[in-house]
Amino acid sequence: MNKERIELSARSTLEGFLNRIGYITTDIPSNDKTPSWDGHIRLYNSKDSSAKKFLAKNIPVQLKGHYANPPYSNLISFSIETDDLRNYLNHNGVIFFVVYLNENDDYKIYYNTLSTLKIRRLLKGKENQDTISVHLDEFPHDKDEAVDVFYNFAN
């Protein structure tokens, strides 16, 4: 599977999952060429309404797709460019997603909420490296836990 198809499939998989849990609307354009970010997640204070008056936070996200066959582990490491980490640091963080998928529609979503504090710790002493390996956890399957990830990051 080529890189573009992997990225499109990863985006579709993530959006499909997140749009089913409520409180969230995704805004992740296809074939996005914006440096460091792929889009945003709008977090609302209402499960079933995306009215402006319920908008709680606009959260930046970065999404990567990875083609691999199961079984998938519960924790992965992923290399992130230090330039991207600096950009995230200067713009109050990001939620970083990696979607593992294959041709059989098996997938697993991983994430890390990269707050400014976490990013400072990651960069400390590694400022001259091109990339830094970051641990990502499996994204929760439980809808309430998934929403909590976004609310905790927003606060």
N, C-alpha and C positions, 0 to 999 in steps of 0.2 A: 504494500500500500504506500503511495507516495505521501510526501510530507504535507501537502495541501489537503489531501483527503483525510489524513490523520487529524489535522487541526480542525477541519470542518466537523468531523465525527465527534471529536472531543467537545467542541462547542455545543453541538446538538445534544449530546449526552448530558452535559452539565446543565444546560438550560432546561431540558426536559425534566430532570430531577428537581431542580430548584423551583421551577414554576408550579410544581404539584404541591409544594409544602405550604403555600400561603405566605403572607407577609412580605413577599419578595417579588420583584420584577427585574428581569435581567435586561441589560442593555450592552450586549457584546456583539459588535458588528462582524460580519464575515470578512475574511481577508484583511483584517485591520493591520495597518502599517504604522500605527502610532508607536513611538519609541516607549519601551518599558511597560506600557499598560495595554490591555486588550479591551477594556470597557469598564462598566460600572454595574453594581447591583443596587437597586433602589430598595431600601428597607422601610416598611410601613408599620404604623402602630395598629393597623387593622388587618385581620387575616384575609378578608374578602374584598377589600376596597383599595384601589390605587389612586384615590382622590388626593389632590395636592395637600389638603389639610391634614392628611394622615402620614405624610412623608416624614420619616424620622431621620434618615441619613442616606447619603449617596456614597457608596463604598467602592473604591477602585479595586479592580481585579486584574490579575494576570493569569492566563490559561495556557498550559502546554499539553499537548497530546503525546502519548507514547504507545506504540504498537508492541504488544507482548502477549504471550499465551499464559493462561492461568496454570497453576494457582498463583494468585497475587498475595503478597504479604500484607500485614497490617501497618507496616512502616516502611518508607522508602527514603533514600537520599537523592537529592536532585541538585545539580550544579547551577547556580545563578550568577550571572555576570555582576561583578562589583559595581560597574557603572549603573546597572539597573537598581541594585541595592541603594546606591547613593541617591538615585532619583526617588525611590520610595521613601527614603529617610527625609528628603527635603519636601515631601508632599504628604506627610503624616501616615505613611505606611500603605500596605496593600494586603489583600488576601490572595495568596498564591495557590493556584490549583494545578494539579497534574492529573490527567485522566488516562488510565491504562485501559486499553481496549483491544479487541481482536475482531476477526471476520465473523465470529459466531455471536456477536452482540453481547459478549461477556465484557464487563467493565468494572472498574473500581475507581472511585474518586478519592484523591488525596489532597491535603491542604495544609497550609501553615498561615496563621494570622501574623503577618510580619509588622508588628507595631514598631514605632520609632525606637523604643527601648531594646527590643529584640535585634533590630538592624544594627544599632550601635554596638551591641555585644558581638554580633557576627563579624562586623568590620574591624573590631579592635585587634590591632597587631597584624591585620591581613590586608591593609590598605593597598599594597602593591601587587596583590594577586589579581589575576584576570577573572577568576571565578571562585565562588565559595560554595561548599557543599552544605545543603540545608536539609534537615530531616522533616518529612511530611508525614502526617498521620492520616489514617483512613477517615474520610468524611463520614459523619454520623448518618445512619440509616433512619433513625428516629426523627420525625419531623420537628418535635419540640427541641431536641438537642441541636438539630441543624440550625434552627432559627436562633437559638442561644449563641451559636458561633458568631453570627452577624451582630447581634445585640451586644455581646461582650466586646467585640472588636470596635463597634461604634462608640462604646463608652470608655 
